Amino acid sequence: MVQRKHIRFTLLVIMSLVIFLPLWASAEEVGNFTEILHRVDYQKGETSPPTPAEVKAPVEVKNIVNTFELSRAQILFRDKSTIIIAPQSRVTIEDYMFDPSRFERNATIDLIRGVIKVVTTPESKGTFNIKTTTAVMGVRGTEFIAVTGSNFTVVYALKNVVCIKAVNLKTGKYIVRPVAPGEPEEEEEVCLPPGTMSVILPNQMPSTPQPVSAAIMALAQGLVQSGITQIPGVCVVGTLPGVDLVSVADDLMSRGANLANVKASLTDVCFDATTYSYSAPAPPVSPTVATTNFPGGKGGVDSP
């Protein structure tokens, strides 16, 4: 009798494992590849061998996605948020948790290098963080493009207001949040309305939002198709659509940044410090009034 009870208990345990195994097996799956162009690899961790990505293949937490030249990938997450990974980019799915009953997700995507376009669903609750070399961006219901390379980030806001706030200037970390219409900005916060951009240099506040023309935004959208290439000796951030490093430096100093620190940030962002230099603007010269003597007058305008 005891043996039969033991057998029955064992069978119940086995049946429970069979029932719940699919849930456990898919517990780390957070989405799927929905588009693959040319060569895209993914790894299950830093030390794992690369595997060629395929459409419909599952994406899991801790996966590292690498796109190569002329290659691109699109990932659809469980909450219907999407990221498009441009050529020559590297992205890690650091964390992702989704509660379908509440339609709430908490995700962290690390853009190690390259370009991504992010489209998050406004219906989803929770956070969707994008980490780059100089920023941590938390967004909801927002569409934007992030470009990152060695010590720089450029953000192009496509839809909704995106706000960037410094977390720790010493580590160059920032947080970005969505903002409701009419909601006031917080202290030391930079908000990007749709159709604007901001440049984030190491150890500096994000630059003031700069309006972007339709032509410049189209070029930014083109980066999602082409990606960026970092060439030693070339200050890549200065070649991105709409980026004017002189204007960025002037903007930072007008908001209290130290010239030496700005120059150090500009040096950090470039492979070769000689490719870009910045000098403080010359102090304004007091205007001089040129006078010309006319007959019958003391100069300037002839006396009646």
C-alpha atoms as one frame of an Amber mdcrd trajectory, in Angstrom:
protein
   0.000   0.000   0.000   2.828   2.332   0.910   4.595   1.446  -2.322   1.484
   2.261  -4.370   1.185   5.670  -2.676   4.819   6.332  -3.444   4.283   5.411
  -7.083   1.203   7.617  -7.286   3.124  10.571  -5.772   5.969  10.028  -8.215
   3.557  10.009 -11.152   1.950  13.259  -9.967   5.364  14.914  -9.737   6.263
  13.728 -13.244   2.941  14.955 -14.650   3.457  18.345 -12.998   6.884  18.610
 -14.554   5.500  17.726 -17.973   2.749  20.325 -17.652   4.971  23.161 -16.443
   8.124  22.359 -18.367   7.098  24.349 -21.444   6.536  27.370 -19.224   9.902
  26.950 -17.568  11.601  26.296 -20.901  10.203  29.496 -22.378  10.578  31.585
 -19.222  13.618  33.400 -20.629  12.146  33.977 -24.092  11.224  37.638 -24.368
  10.464  38.005 -28.063  11.352  36.886 -31.560  13.371  38.006 -34.537  10.859
  39.303 -37.078  13.324  40.530 -39.698  16.841  39.429 -40.605  18.842  41.024
 -43.394  22.078  39.305 -44.392  24.401  38.311 -41.541  23.130  38.617 -37.983
  24.512  36.526 -35.111  23.437  36.168 -31.512  25.077  34.718 -28.432  23.513
  33.379 -25.237  26.264  35.120 -23.261  29.705  36.685 -23.619  31.444  33.293
 -23.705  28.866  31.466 -25.827  29.556  30.756 -29.505  27.662  32.870 -32.048
  24.585  31.410 -33.717  23.146  32.691 -37.017  19.858  34.488 -36.347  16.724
  33.473 -38.241  13.244  34.943 -38.551  10.944  33.595 -35.794  13.916  32.451
 -33.698  13.358  33.248 -30.008  15.185  36.078 -28.280  16.143  35.485 -24.659
  17.426  37.476 -21.704  21.223  37.924 -21.846  21.296  37.369 -25.619  23.884
  39.495 -27.420  22.902  40.444 -30.962  25.563  41.423 -33.503  24.768  42.838
 -36.922  27.450  43.031 -39.576  28.021  45.239 -42.605  24.842  45.803 -44.659
  22.945  43.642 -42.153  19.965  44.461 -39.959  17.676  42.809 -37.406  14.267
  43.551 -35.955  13.019  42.164 -32.632   9.393  42.125 -31.515   8.976  41.806
 -27.754   6.063  40.252 -25.912   4.514  43.637 -25.119   4.630  44.512 -28.862
   7.525  46.947 -28.439  10.025  46.804 -31.289  13.692  47.567 -31.774  15.416
  47.744 -35.144  19.155  47.102 -34.930  21.164  48.839 -37.647  24.212  47.392
 -39.432  27.468  47.075 -37.472  25.730  47.306 -34.110  25.925  45.286 -30.900
  22.999  44.989 -28.481  22.493  43.026 -25.253  19.057  42.117 -23.877  20.048
  42.713 -20.268  16.686  42.171 -18.638  13.050  41.714 -19.573  10.039  40.786
 -17.449   6.484  40.872 -18.735   3.193  40.373 -16.893   0.527  39.796 -19.592
  -2.326  40.004 -17.088  -1.398  43.621 -16.335   0.328  44.264 -19.681   3.310
  45.490 -17.721   6.926  45.034 -18.693  10.299  46.046 -17.314  13.131  45.865
 -19.806  16.727  46.999 -20.146  18.475  46.976 -23.516  22.176  47.809 -23.729
  23.241  49.465 -26.992  26.952  48.765 -26.810  27.667  50.356 -30.166  25.825
  51.369 -33.291  22.273  52.493 -33.980  18.830  51.336 -32.908  15.330  52.589
 -33.516  12.949  52.008 -30.615   9.156  51.946 -30.820   7.448  51.183 -27.508
   3.714  50.639 -27.110   1.829  53.314 -25.158  -0.445  50.607 -23.739   2.413
  48.970 -21.849   3.066  49.884 -18.251   6.426  49.698 -16.546   9.830  50.709
 -17.868  11.787  50.256 -21.077  15.379  51.347 -20.523  18.009  51.818 -23.214
  21.617  51.992 -22.013  24.394  53.506 -24.109  27.985  54.554 -23.483  26.827
  57.872 -21.985  23.121  57.505 -21.252  20.396  55.430 -19.635  17.081  56.171
 -21.333  13.763  55.085 -19.859  10.892  55.513 -22.306   7.215  54.656 -22.688
   5.000  55.251 -25.678   7.910  56.856 -27.491   9.619  56.442 -30.840  13.207
  57.545 -31.155  16.600  56.749 -32.656  19.707  56.315 -30.494  23.236  56.384
 -31.890  26.210  55.499 -29.721  29.930  55.060 -30.199  33.050  55.662 -28.173
  31.855  58.002 -25.417  28.978  59.698 -27.186  25.242  59.356 -27.652  22.951
  61.209 -30.035  19.170  60.964 -29.626  16.636  61.894 -32.298  13.061  62.202
 -30.946  10.487  61.057 -33.500   7.249  60.907 -31.481   6.241  62.187 -28.033
   8.387  64.214 -25.654  11.509  62.512 -24.325  13.265  63.932 -21.252  16.911
  63.312 -20.337  18.160  63.868 -16.802  21.663  63.452 -15.430  22.041  60.688
 -12.870  25.779  60.871 -12.281  27.992  63.137 -14.341  31.139  61.413 -13.045
  30.074  58.174 -14.711  28.329  59.901 -17.597  24.965  58.279 -16.819  21.620
  59.853 -17.589  18.007  58.821 -17.318  15.333  59.638 -19.868  11.618  59.626
 -19.117   8.448  60.323 -21.066   6.546  63.457 -20.114   2.822  64.128 -20.364
   1.580  67.225 -22.235   1.837  70.261 -19.986   3.925  68.484 -17.371   6.734
  70.746 -16.105  10.365  69.825 -16.520  12.342  68.743 -13.499  15.496  70.462
 -12.336  18.558  69.863 -14.541  16.413  68.071 -17.110  16.490  68.393 -20.881
  13.310  67.498 -22.760  13.225  66.711 -26.475   9.968  67.489 -28.286   9.278
  65.474 -31.445  11.484  66.619 -34.287  14.465  67.573 -32.130  17.805  66.033
 -31.191  20.344  66.114 -28.363  24.034  65.233 -28.126  25.359  63.629 -24.941
  29.118  63.887 -24.464  30.957  62.117 -21.628  30.670  63.877 -18.255  28.421
  66.597 -19.669  24.745  67.434 -19.494  22.730  66.594 -22.619  22.782  69.462
 -25.069  19.735  71.690 -25.366  17.162  70.271 -27.822  17.923  71.394 -31.343
  15.167  71.502 -33.977  15.801  69.051 -36.776  14.601  69.685 -40.305  12.724
  67.012 -42.203  15.802  66.495 -44.375  18.089  65.975 -41.355  15.577  63.624
 -39.716  15.412  61.634 -42.947  19.195  61.265 -42.796  18.901  60.122 -39.176
  16.313  57.553 -40.246  18.800  56.474 -42.894  21.289  55.546 -40.157  18.919
  52.727 -39.195  19.436  51.320 -42.670  23.171  52.029 -43.008  24.580  52.050
 -39.472  27.748  53.966 -38.600  31.416  53.116 -38.964  33.993  54.341 -36.468
  37.274  55.149 -38.146  40.398  55.888 -36.087  41.378  59.510 -36.490  37.862
  60.610 -37.439  35.486  62.255 -34.967  32.438  60.226 -35.978  29.930  62.104
 -33.820  30.735  65.285 -35.733  29.674  63.616 -38.983  26.209  62.538 -37.764
  23.108  64.285 -39.179  22.489  67.643 -37.559  25.453  67.465 -35.149  27.482
  70.675 -34.790  30.083  70.190 -32.050  30.942  73.897 -31.911  27.285  74.688
 -31.189  27.152  71.875 -28.626  30.245  73.236 -26.865  28.821  76.783 -26.878
  25.521  75.456 -25.503  27.192  73.544 -22.670  29.306  76.528 -21.640  26.312
  78.868 -21.758  24.734  76.572 -19.163  27.733  76.662 -16.839  30.089  73.989
 -18.163  33.805  74.628 -17.721  35.799  75.170 -20.915  38.539  72.744 -19.844
  35.941  70.050 -19.095  34.196  70.601 -22.413  37.495  70.290 -24.261  38.275
  67.098 -22.297  34.884  65.653 -23.273  35.463  66.501 -26.912  38.879  64.818
 -26.716  37.333  61.693 -25.141  34.711  61.434 -27.846  37.271  61.421 -30.649
  39.885  58.791 -31.367  42.483  61.421 -32.197  42.445  64.655 -30.235  44.019
  66.479 -33.164  40.961  65.893 -35.351  38.882  68.363 -33.394  39.779  71.349
 -31.265  37.678  73.981 -29.617  38.591  77.432 -28.351  36.452  79.718 -26.267
  34.652  82.350 -28.322  36.432  85.672 -28.448  34.893  88.286 -26.141  32.571
  90.669 -27.936  34.267  93.752 -29.288  32.755  97.067 -28.286  31.133  98.536
 -31.366  32.826 101.573 -32.874  30.996 104.236 -34.783  32.704 105.328 -37.951
  32.196 108.985 -38.644  32.655 110.999 -41.759  32.841 114.773 -41.738  30.451
 116.451 -44.078  30.421 120.083 -44.968  28.368 121.991 -42.456  28.140 119.115
 -39.978  30.083 117.309 -37.244  29.891 113.916 -38.908  27.470 111.130 -39.556
  24.612 113.005 -41.167  24.889 116.274 -42.998  23.338 119.100 -41.026  20.373
 120.776 -42.609
